[in-house]
Amino acid sequence: MNLKLTIKEFILGISAYSSALSFIAKNKLSYFYLAPLLIAILFWITGFVGISYFSEWLNALFNDWFGVTVNETSFDFIRDYKDFISGTGKILITIILKILMLYLVFRLNKYITLILISPVLAYLSEKVEYILTGIEYPFNFWPFIKDVWRGILIAIRNMMIEFVIIIALWVLTFFIPILLPFTTVILIGVSAYFYGFSMIDYTNERKKINLSDSVKYIRKHKGYAIGNGLVYHVVTLIPFVGIVVAPITAAVAATLGVLKIDEKS
């Protein structure tokens, strides 16, 4: 592994975002942000409604388990020590589960947005290359649908692999808490790599690079993938705004960076 090249491309992956924002403004591509905006609105509405219904189901389930009903406006259950312990346990478990649900919603939101917005990102990446190079890819419906489907499959693949790694590291950290700082860094790096992977592959698929070769290409330039995905990950931490801004900017940044990397190759 060429560590120097990896670090150089990692820095390029981060710095490409400033170039992407300038490129979007200069070429009047801001209207592309409307797509993730609409998706984010729909997702959060359905997500919170789903959490509300699921929480009601959890409350009923825990009431059956603990044999106590917790009144949010009263603390009468404290009179009985057993009921107090049961009620407190129920409250704590419910809070923890709600936090976990919100975390999963947050994680899923980023991937679901990538899946739903895949046609837009594929078209945007193609448009960026055309503006820069003048190379025009004739629009053919079925090849375009095929490329979009590949983007969706990659997003699903990356999401599943990432979730397996997340669960494995959660379990490991649970039994060995001292590893928490290290597993946190690893989780961030894994997420960044897969996000960058999705963005870079739009350019590779347009060049008719098959998935296997695309994986090899991205592994070779993993520094750039992690740099691109890291900024995407950080930006999405901004409530609501992040998930609207991040996908479009990341796709443009990835395209600009890949073209620059290939130009030097």
Protein Blocks (a to p, Z undefined) as FASTA:
>chain_A
ZZklmmmmmmmmmmmmmmmmmmmmmnopmlmmmmmmmmmmmmmmmmmmmmmmmmmmmmmm
mmmmnopacdfkbcklmmpmklmmmmmmmmmmmmmmmmmmmmmmmmmmmmmmmmmmmmmm
mmmmmmmmmmmnopacdddfklmmmmmmmmmmmmmmmmmmmmmmmmmmmmmmmmmmmlmm
mmmmmmmmmmmmmmmmmmmmmmmmmnopafklmmmmmmmmmmmmmmmmmmmmmmmmpghk
lmmmmmmmmmmmmmmmmmmmmmmZZ
